Amino acid sequence: MANEPIVQPLLLELLRDDLSHHVASALINVDGQLRAFPIFKTAVHGLKITKYVYLDNTTQGQIQSASLINGEGNTLVHKPVSITKTETGLLIAFEFELQLKVEVGM
């Protein structure tokens, strides 16, 4: 029992899924204007979550930042960038890896 982990894999999976469900959409700053975009894809690999936002060929200009927001419109993650977006598509990825440290005192 001494080598058994305190945090069980199920707790980590539940926390990962909870984190993922809080992300509702993205706000992208294009030429100084905030524009809303849906989450294009979510990939889950173990305790890693990647949220993808796709900007198609109709979005062009200087991309200055990208943010993930929750259902109430609160910013959860903000990523400053400097990308000149032309008529080709652009995929922005936000990757999270869940790590948890637990200390038990006796």
N, C-alpha and C positions, 0 to 999 in steps of 0.2 A: 504494500500500500504506500510505502514511502516514495516510490518512484511514479505513482499514478498522478497524472496531471490534475490540478485543481479545477481548471477550466475545461469543461468537456466540449468536444467539437460541436455539439448541438447548439450551445450558447453562442459560439462564434458564427455559426451559420445563421442563427436568428438575428444577431446583430448586423451581419452583412446584409441580409434581406431587408431589415428595417431601414438601414442606411439607403439602400437602393430605392426603396419605395418613397422616400422623402423627396427625391428629385423628380420634379414634375415637368420642367421644360428648361429652355436656355434663353438668355438674353445676349445678343451679339451686338457690339458697338460697330456699326458700319458707317464710315464717314461722319462720326460724331452723333449718329442717331441710333438709339437702342431699338433693336428689332427682335421680336419673339420668334423662336424656332422650337419645334418639338424635338424630343429625344428620338433620334433616328434608330438607334439600336442599343441594347444593353447586353454586354457579354459578362458572364460569370465563370471564373476559373478558380476553383478552390476558394480562397478568401480574398481574391482580387475581383473587383468590379470595374468595368470600363463602360462609361457612358459616352456614346457617340452622337455628335450633332452634325448634320449634313447641310451644307449650303450649296444649293444647285446653281445652274448656270444663269438663273435670273437675278442672283445676288452678286453685285460687283461693287468694288470700291476698296477703301482702306479699312481693314479689320483691326481695331484698336484693342478690343478686349472681348472675352467670352465669359459668361457667368452661368452657373446652374442655379435654378431657383426652385423653391418648394411651391406647393399649391396656393399659399397665401401671398406669393410674390416676394418672399424674403430671399436674399442672396445667401446661398450655402457655400459656394466656391466661386472665386473670381480669378481669372487668368489673364493678365495683361499680355498682349501679343502685338506684333507689328507685321501684318501680312497684307500684301496687295493682292486682292482677289480679282481675278479676271473672269472670263466667261466659262472657264472650266469649273468643275465641282470642287468642293473643299470639305474634308472630313476632319472635325476637331474631336480629339479624344481626351477624356478626363479619366485617369486611372486612380483607383483607390485600392489600398491593401490594408485589410483589417489586422491589427495587432493589439493584443490585450495583455496587460501585465497585472497580476493579482498578487498582493502580499497579504499573508495571514500571520497575525501576531498571536502568540500564546504566552 
